[in-house]
Amino acid sequence: MSDLITVDFVDLELEAPDRASGTRDLAQRLAKGGRVTDLDGFMADIAAREQQMATGLEGGIGIPHCRSEHVTEPTLGFGRSSTGIDFGAPDGPAHLIFLIAAPAGGGSEHMTILAKLARKLVHQSFKDALRDASTPQDVVSLINTEVLGQ
Amino acid sequence: MKIVAVTSCPTGIAHTYMAAESLEKAATEAGHEIHVETQGAAGAEPFTPQQLADADVAIFAADVEVRGRERFAHLPQVSAGVKRAINDPTGLLAEATEAAKTRGAKQQVVASAIPRVGPGTRLRQWLMTGVSYMIPFVAAGGILIALGFLFGGDDVVTKLYGGTLHGVEYKSVAGNLPLGADFDAIIRQAGYAGLLFAFGKVAFFMLAPILSGFIAFAMADRQGLVPGIVGGLLASVVGAGFLGGVVSGLAAGALVLAIGKVKVPRGMAGVMPVVIVPLLTTIAIGLLMVVVVGKPIKHVTDSMTSGLNGLTGTNAVLLGALLGLMMAFDMGGPVNKVAYTFGVASLSAGNLDVMAAVMAAGMTPPIAMALATVVRPKLFTDAERKAGEAGWLLGASFITEGAIPFAAADPLRVIPSLMAGSAVTGALSMAFKATSRAPHGGIFVVGLVGKPVLYILAIVIGVLVSAATVVALKTAGRRVITLPADAAPVPASTPVATV
């Protein structure tokens, strides 16, 4: 299994007018890295999920995500926005955006890693560390340590 | 405080786990003991009976249906959306504490009884789960068949199953729907009314598989589905009816549970749930249905048929009562079929009164149950009350299957009640010398019935007998029954906070 996240999937200066374009910017990185095979199809799946219930969470977090046929492997895209992008949370826009892409038919071993990642997202220390990270490599290392224990 | 919590969300990859982590963190910080079942894409580790027994309160942080909700029937419950658990776990825990307190001491009787909950209660919960999934099939199938009659008239059956109509000879094109059906020929011969009828029959073919599959699912979770559904399909194929479905479902669930208790080497553990368990249990249940259940059914129905033939010419009223008992025993199952086939055979031999008794006795059960759900709604679960609404039409259309959900959920009280009423109806129809020239169609063919007023009176009296009996039996048995939470009104002593 390839890495959950690489430096190519991190954008520390993600600026976008709305969640669709912000998500698309990150999704493009995943597509370039070969994790998303059909950008438009993937974006449609993301939009369908977002439609069910906005993925913005209190504390400035947005977690657009979906299980999609157009995803090859569980992958995380990470974006940080200083102005913030609205993800529908009641307390304001999101500054940390996690794009979680899961393959449609992923078995439970595949999903375990995403479950671990999701659990990390509720820890303030993890979010603070991501806010303070200065390079994409810092982000990747942090996630690998925290999520994979590497 | 000891808490059990279930988290689940539409995609099952993010919120489910965030909510779990968030609740675990907040609960541990507050000094509570918590176990979370994450019903997400990575699979759920189900609660042990001990965890469920020890718990003081259940929290559901879920945006999709909580699986296995009946496990928490003994606990006060707090429900919220999954986001609430992520954003405000402390508030949710406070509500849970409150709910546990308001309810006072644990319902000692039930809560402490979880590991050794009465076998009757467990059995009823399993049956009820299967029934709740089967009910839409009964309603949809029955209404489709009724629509087939409505648009195609009573002729639709002859056009599907063969026979002569106004001098035209029709070949049988429907087979044992869906087995051996020729759909092109159905459209050609019976038109779209025939097709509606056929769809209804296909839905009915699925009654035993769905009932069986979800009984097994209730007992053994996902692993129960394969043997349960395959066993139920075989029950339909060998003509074992819904009772066959109950047998295969319970057997499949029990077998999966038993295999789960066997300790296997670590290397094997991975292939157990996907390969070994489904394979072994399906083979075993398949053999059970084909050899142990299917073969004897043939013998028993053959001997019942010859027994009935031997009765021809004896006391007509007694024959009517006997046919009534048979019609209501398994509602579309093998015994019902023997009685029905006897009625049709008598019809071709010119005995129109036997057909009338058979049809009247077959109309009684669904109407009686529909009436009972209206008179004493509290004795029935939500799902059953919905099935009751369809029961009027299904009964009036002589679709006896409409009573199956009630019979499958509580066979020991419902089946005898229905048999009693149908026996009365069958006997009265014979006593009144009512006749029917149509072998099906119920109220839609009342024009072909001789002495229609007395005929309907016979049905009404049978309905009253069955409804009164079932209400009496259920009232008497009520005190010892604990209903599952998803299908039943929550006991008054259990506060449910919905956020």
Interface residues (C-beta under 8 A of the other chain):
Chain A: R49 Q52 M53 T55 L57 E58 G59 I63 H65 C66 R67 I100 A102 G106 S108 M111 T112 L114 A115 K116 A118 R119 K120 L121 V122 H123
Chain B: C9 P10 T11 G12 I13 A14 H15 T16 Y17 M18 A20 E21 S22 K25 T38 G40 A41 A42 G43 D63 K83 I86 N87
